[in-house]
């Protein structure tokens, strides 16, 4: 068990050095002591091995202390493959029945969670080489295919095809195997912004109202000038 844990932690350190530019040239000791994601994985490897060995209470205590120290919550029963890299890590939650493949990257705020109180498999399964962006929420017993990418703040409640890029709430593919998906929501950069559209509509309405008020003010001014001219003309006629 100790040998297996050491091998897994060594692969996790190598993943951090390979995928984090800030880890270039940094010693293994510094990564182990200063990288919260690596520390959380080290603790999880130990807790998971103890859980598999039937040790009570201790695995949950390790997970609890790890969350307090790193801000990363990983259930001891979660199955995590080698070379997982958790970048920054604050707010990451990995549920009990979650399964993570090889060479996966998770950014801060990612949740691999459930959708209810059902028993059995209720958390996501991630394939190999998956990348999940900051704040993304993957919920339920869904499957994310190999090589898929999940955009920041995306909410995923359905399976993600392998090699695809998923964005939005709810998440939907905008690329599959490197090819853009045709459709009204395929352009993630130019998605409709309902708030901006509402502001634009109000601005246009205000402009029309201001123009109408100006026209009314202009008409009233012209009517006043005409009345004054008629008054003067009447006075001149009376004087003549």
C-alpha positions as CSV (number, residue, x, y, z in Angstrom):
1,X,0.0,0.0,0.0
2,X,2.8,2.4,0.9
3,X,4.6,1.7,-2.3
4,X,1.4,2.3,-4.4
5,X,0.8,5.6,-2.6
6,X,4.4,6.8,-3.2
7,X,4.1,5.9,-6.9
8,X,0.8,7.8,-7.2
9,X,2.1,10.9,-5.3
10,X,5.2,10.9,-7.5
11,X,3.0,10.9,-10.6
12,X,0.9,13.8,-9.1
13,X,4.1,15.8,-8.4
14,X,5.2,15.2,-12.0
15,X,1.8,16.3,-13.3
16,X,2.0,19.6,-11.3
17,X,5.5,20.3,-12.6
18,X,4.5,19.5,-16.2
19,X,1.2,21.5,-16.3
20,X,1.9,24.4,-13.9
21,X,4.4,27.0,-15.3
22,X,5.0,28.2,-11.7
23,X,6.4,24.8,-10.8
24,X,9.2,24.9,-13.4
25,X,12.5,24.5,-11.7
26,X,10.9,24.0,-8.3
27,X,12.0,21.1,-6.0
28,X,9.8,18.2,-5.2
29,X,9.9,19.1,-1.5
30,X,8.6,22.6,-2.3
31,X,5.8,21.3,-4.4
32,X,4.7,18.9,-1.7
33,X,4.8,21.6,0.9
34,X,3.4,24.6,-1.0
35,X,1.0,23.2,-3.7
36,X,-2.4,22.8,-2.1
37,X,-3.6,20.6,-4.9
38,X,-0.7,18.2,-4.5
39,X,-1.2,18.1,-0.7
40,X,-4.9,17.3,-1.1
41,X,-4.1,14.5,-3.5
42,X,-1.4,13.1,-1.2
43,X,-3.9,13.1,1.7
44,X,-6.5,11.5,-0.5
45,X,-4.2,8.7,-1.7
46,X,-3.5,7.8,1.9
47,X,-7.2,8.1,3.0
48,X,-8.4,6.0,0.0
49,X,-5.8,3.3,0.7
50,X,-6.8,3.1,4.4
51,X,-10.5,3.0,3.4
52,X,-9.8,0.2,1.0
53,X,-8.0,-1.6,3.8
54,X,-11.1,-1.4,6.0
55,X,-9.7,1.2,8.5
56,X,-12.6,3.0,10.1
57,X,-12.9,6.7,10.9
58,X,-9.4,7.7,10.0
59,X,-10.0,8.2,6.2
60,X,-12.8,10.6,6.9
61,X,-10.7,12.4,9.5
62,X,-7.9,12.8,7.0
63,X,-10.4,14.2,4.4
64,X,-11.8,16.6,7.0
65,X,-8.4,18.0,8.0
66,X,-7.4,18.3,4.4
67,X,-10.4,20.4,3.5
68,X,-9.6,22.7,6.5
69,X,-6.0,23.1,5.4
70,X,-6.3,23.2,1.6
71,X,-9.9,24.2,0.9
72,X,-10.2,21.1,-1.3
73,X,-12.8,18.4,-0.4
74,X,-12.3,14.9,-1.7
75,X,-14.3,12.0,-0.4
76,X,-12.0,9.1,0.6
77,X,-14.0,6.7,-1.6
78,X,-13.6,8.8,-4.8
79,X,-11.5,6.9,-7.4
80,X,-8.7,9.1,-8.8
81,X,-6.3,8.0,-11.5
82,X,-2.7,9.0,-11.8
83,X,-1.4,12.4,-12.8
84,X,-4.4,14.4,-11.7
85,X,-3.5,18.1,-11.4
86,X,-5.6,20.5,-9.3
87,X,-4.6,24.0,-10.1
88,X,-5.0,26.5,-7.2
89,X,-7.7,24.2,-5.9
90,X,-9.7,26.4,-3.6
91,X,-13.4,25.3,-3.6
92,X,-12.8,22.0,-5.4
93,X,-15.3,19.3,-4.4
94,X,-15.1,15.7,-5.5
95,X,-17.9,13.4,-4.4
96,X,-17.9,9.9,-3.1
97,X,-18.7,8.0,-6.3
98,X,-16.7,10.2,-8.6
99,X,-14.3,8.5,-10.9
100,X,-11.4,10.4,-12.5
101,X,-9.2,9.0,-15.3
102,X,-5.5,9.6,-16.1
103,X,-3.9,13.1,-16.7
104,X,-7.0,15.1,-15.8
105,X,-6.8,18.8,-14.9
106,X,-9.2,20.5,-12.6
107,X,-9.2,24.3,-11.8
108,X,-10.4,26.1,-8.8
109,X,-14.1,25.9,-7.8
110,X,-14.8,22.7,-9.7
111,X,-17.6,20.5,-8.3
112,X,-18.0,16.8,-9.2
113,X,-21.3,16.5,-7.3
114,X,-24.6,14.7,-7.1
115,X,-28.1,16.0,-7.9
116,X,-30.1,14.5,-5.0
117,X,-30.2,12.0,-2.2
118,X,-30.3,8.8,-4.3
119,X,-27.9,6.0,-3.4
120,X,-25.4,4.2,-5.6
121,X,-23.5,5.9,-8.4
122,X,-24.4,9.6,-8.2
123,X,-21.3,11.5,-9.2
124,X,-19.6,12.1,-12.5
125,X,-17.1,9.9,-14.3
126,X,-14.2,11.7,-16.1
127,X,-12.2,10.0,-18.8
128,X,-8.5,10.5,-19.6
129,X,-7.0,13.9,-20.5
130,X,-10.1,15.8,-19.4
131,X,-9.8,19.5,-18.5
132,X,-12.4,21.2,-16.4
133,X,-12.4,25.0,-16.1
134,X,-12.8,27.2,-13.1
135,X,-16.2,27.1,-11.3
136,X,-17.6,24.4,-13.5
137,X,-20.3,22.1,-12.0
138,X,-20.6,18.6,-13.2
139,X,-23.6,17.0,-11.5
140,X,-25.0,13.5,-11.4
141,X,-23.8,10.1,-12.7
142,X,-22.7,11.6,-16.1
143,X,-19.8,10.5,-18.2
144,X,-17.2,13.0,-19.6
145,X,-15.4,11.4,-22.5
146,X,-11.7,11.2,-23.1
147,X,-10.0,14.5,-24.1
148,X,-13.1,16.6,-23.4
149,X,-12.9,20.2,-22.2
150,X,-15.5,21.9,-19.9
151,X,-15.5,25.7,-20.0
152,X,-15.4,27.9,-16.9
153,X,-18.6,28.2,-14.9
154,X,-20.3,25.6,-17.1
155,X,-23.1,23.5,-15.6
156,X,-23.0,19.9,-17.0
157,X,-25.9,17.5,-16.3
158,X,-25.6,15.3,-19.4
159,X,-22.9,13.1,-20.9
160,X,-20.1,14.9,-22.7
161,X,-18.8,13.3,-25.9
162,X,-15.1,12.5,-26.1
163,X,-13.0,15.2,-27.7
164,X,-15.6,17.8,-27.3
165,X,-15.7,21.3,-25.8
166,X,-18.7,22.1,-23.6
167,X,-19.8,25.5,-22.4
168,X,-22.9,27.3,-21.0
169,X,-25.7,26.7,-18.5
170,X,-26.8,24.1,-19.2
171,X,-23.6,22.9,-20.9
172,X,-23.8,22.1,-24.6
173,X,-21.0,21.2,-27.1
174,X,-19.5,23.9,-29.2
175,X,-16.8,21.7,-30.6
176,X,-16.6,18.0,-31.2
177,X,-13.3,16.4,-32.3
178,X,-12.0,19.8,-33.1
179,X,-14.9,20.8,-35.4
180,X,-17.3,23.6,-34.5
181,X,-20.9,22.5,-33.8
182,X,-23.4,24.3,-36.0
183,X,-26.3,26.0,-34.3
184,X,-27.5,29.3,-32.8
185,X,-25.4,28.7,-29.6
186,X,-22.2,27.4,-31.2
187,X,-20.5,30.8,-31.0
188,X,-19.6,31.0,-27.3
189,X,-17.9,34.3,-27.7
190,X,-21.0,36.1,-29.1
191,X,-23.7,34.4,-27.0
192,X,-26.8,36.6,-26.4
193,X,-26.6,38.8,-23.3
194,X,-30.2,39.3,-22.0
195,X,-29.1,42.0,-19.6
196,X,-27.3,44.0,-22.3
197,X,-30.2,43.6,-24.6
198,X,-32.6,44.9,-22.0
199,X,-30.4,47.9,-21.3
200,X,-30.1,48.6,-25.0
201,X,-33.9,48.4,-25.4
202,X,-34.4,50.8,-22.4
203,X,-31.8,53.2,-23.8
204,X,-33.5,53.3,-27.2
205,X,-36.9,53.9,-25.6
206,X,-35.5,56.7,-23.5
207,X,-34.0,58.3,-26.6
208,X,-37.4,58.1,-28.4
209,X,-39.1,59.7,-25.4
210,X,-36.6,62.5,-25.2
211,X,-37.0,63.1,-28.9
212,X,-40.8,63.2,-28.4
213,X,-40.5,65.6,-25.5
214,X,-38.3,67.9,-27.5
215,X,-40.8,67.9,-30.4
216,X,-43.6,68.7,-28.0
217,X,-41.5,71.5,-26.4
218,X,-40.7,72.8,-29.8
219,X,-44.4,72.8,-30.8
220,X,-45.4,74.6,-27.6
221,X,-42.7,77.2,-28.2
222,X,-43.9,77.8,-31.7
223,X,-47.5,78.1,-30.6
224,X,-46.5,80.6,-27.9
225,X,-44.6,82.7,-30.5
226,X,-47.6,82.6,-32.8
227,X,-49.9,83.7,-30.0
228,X,-47.6,86.5,-29.0
229,X,-47.4,87.7,-32.6
230,X,-51.2,87.7,-32.9
231,X,-51.4,89.7,-29.7
232,X,-49.0,92.3,-30.9
233,X,-50.7,92.5,-34.3
234,X,-54.0,93.0,-32.6
235,X,-52.6,95.8,-30.5
236,X,-51.1,97.5,-33.5
237,X,-54.5,97.4,-35.3
238,X,-56.3,98.8,-32.4
239,X,-53.8,101.6,-32.0
240,X,-54.0,102.4,-35.7
